Amino acid sequence: GPYFTPKNKGTHPPELFRELEIAELDQLIAVSQHTLRVVALAPEKEGALQAIRHLKQQNVRVMLGHSAATWQQTRAAFDAGADGLVHCYNGMTGLHHREPGM
């Protein structure tokens, strides 16, 4: 986080959620003195694919979670470079035979 969606927030307070902006991601990387190694985000957020590609260029692993993403959005995120999932079947929409989701 804090790049999750309110629908599948878990215990994360939604007032702390942020939109994905490359400039903010670069600030986090700089403040961490380039020690930031993993970011979790919801792939359906606006700008997610661009953010994933950018983070991967900065050697940051990207995990998907706390999300209401569709299967197609999830697949696109993996195609963009996402590394894996966090909180599988917990912080995500449930599995359904007509819309498998994340």
Summary of the structure (lengths in Angstrom):
residues: 102
radius of gyration: 13.1
end to end distance: 16.8
largest distance: 44.6
contacts: 313
relative contact order: 0.20
helix: 35%
strand: 13%
